[in-house]
Amino acid sequence: VQLQASGGGLVQPGGSLRLSCTASGSIFSTSMNAMGWYRQAPGKERELVATITSSSNTKYADSVKGRLTISRDVAKKMVYLQMNTLKPEDTAVYYCNTDPPYAPWWGQGTQVTVSS
């Protein structure tokens, strides 16, 4: 199984980005696993920012609540993170993984930089 995040980039404060997570591997199902988006800022621990459960319940870190939205397309084995009203403190490398995470499935992540 590989979980590859993409869609990052440089955006101005207040801007938006949509991240995508592609799950490869025939035995992996984004509907059977709770999926999460994580981020790691320079000098900080990796943190969970959004989760979508197998029953489609969502949960967010307080720091992103109301600005980030997690969703998925089961048929395409894709998980998305819509990021709105971005702030400089959202700058980090973003990763997707199951929740809780399975270490061998960490991908390289995608860099999000919020700066004017």
C-alpha positions in Angstrom: 0.0 0.0 0.0 1.2 3.5 -0.8 -0.5 6.7 0.3 0.6 9.6 -1.8 -0.4 13.2 -1.0 -0.4 15.9 -3.6 -1.7 19.3 -4.4 0.4 21.5 -2.1 2.0 24.7 -3.1 2.6 28.4 -2.3 -0.5 30.4 -1.4 -1.2 33.8 0.0 -2.8 34.2 3.4 -6.6 33.8 3.0 -6.2 31.6 0.0 -7.3 28.0 -0.7 -5.8 24.7 -1.7 -7.1 21.3 -2.3 -4.9 18.3 -1.3 -5.5 14.9 -2.7 -4.4 11.5 -1.3 -4.1 8.5 -3.6 -4.3 5.1 -2.0 -2.8 2.3 -4.1 -3.0 -1.4 -3.4 -5.9 -3.7 -4.1 -6.5 -4.6 -0.5 -6.8 -1.1 0.7 -10.1 0.6 1.0 -10.7 4.2 2.1 -14.2 3.2 3.2 -13.0 0.5 5.6 -10.3 2.6 7.2 -10.6 5.8 9.1 -8.4 8.2 7.1 -6.5 11.2 8.4 -4.6 14.2 7.2 -1.6 15.0 9.2 0.9 17.9 9.0 4.4 18.6 10.3 5.7 22.1 10.5 9.4 22.8 10.8 10.7 22.0 14.3 7.3 20.5 15.4 5.8 17.1 15.9 3.6 15.7 13.2 -0.1 16.3 14.2 -3.4 15.0 13.1 -5.6 17.8 11.6 -8.6 16.0 10.1 -10.1 12.5 10.2 -12.9 10.8 8.3 -14.2 7.6 9.7 -15.6 4.5 7.9 -19.1 5.9 8.7 -18.1 9.3 7.2 -18.0 11.1 10.5 -15.4 13.9 10.5 -13.3 15.4 13.2 -10.9 18.3 13.1 -8.2 19.8 15.2 -9.3 23.0 16.9 -6.7 25.0 15.0 -8.3 24.1 11.6 -12.0 23.7 12.5 -14.2 25.7 10.1 -11.4 26.1 7.5 -10.4 22.6 6.5 -12.8 19.9 5.1 -11.9 16.3 4.7 -13.8 14.1 2.2 -13.2 11.0 0.2 -14.2 9.2 -3.0 -14.4 5.5 -2.1 -14.5 4.2 -5.7 -11.4 6.1 -6.6 -9.6 5.3 -3.3 -9.0 9.1 -2.9 -9.1 11.3 0.2 -9.2 15.0 -0.1 -8.5 18.0 2.1 -10.1 21.3 1.1 -8.2 24.1 2.8 -9.7 27.6 2.9 -8.8 30.8 4.6 -5.2 29.6 5.0 -2.9 31.2 7.5 0.9 31.3 7.7 0.7 28.9 10.6 -0.8 26.3 8.3 2.6 26.1 6.6 3.8 22.5 6.9 4.3 19.2 5.0 0.9 17.5 4.8 0.5 13.7 4.8 -2.3 11.2 4.7 -2.5 8.0 6.5 -5.0 5.9 8.4 -6.1 7.1 11.8 -4.4 5.8 13.8 -1.4 5.9 11.4 0.4 2.9 10.2 4.0 3.7 10.0 5.0 1.8 6.8 2.3 3.8 4.9 3.8 7.3 5.4 4.4 8.8 2.0 6.6 11.8 1.3 3.9 14.3 1.9 3.1 17.6 0.1 4.5 21.0 1.1 2.0 23.8 1.8 3.5 27.2 2.2 1.3 30.1 3.2 3.1 33.4 2.7 2.6 36.8 1.2 
